[in-house]
Amino acid sequence: MTDLERKLYRIIYNMSRFRKNPTIQDLKIKTGKDEQSIRKAVTNLMTRNELAWDKEKNEWKFK
C-alpha cells in the first residue's frame, strides 16, 4: 500500500465512522493531491479488496 493509499484509507475510514462519506473535494483538501491521483489510489484499494462500496447501504466497507 502506498503512502497516498494508506492516507486515503484512513481518511475514508475515519470520516465513515461518523456517517459522513468524504467527497472528492474533501479528499483533495486533506491530501493535497489532484483528483486523478485520488481516483487511481481509491481504485487500487478497491481492486485489492481493501475497500469496497456497498450500494445498498450507501457506505464504505473495510477489510
Summary of the structure (lengths in Angstrom):
residues: 63
radius of gyration: 10.9
end to end distance: 13.3
largest distance: 30.7
contacts: 160
relative contact order: 0.21
helix: 57%
strand: 13%
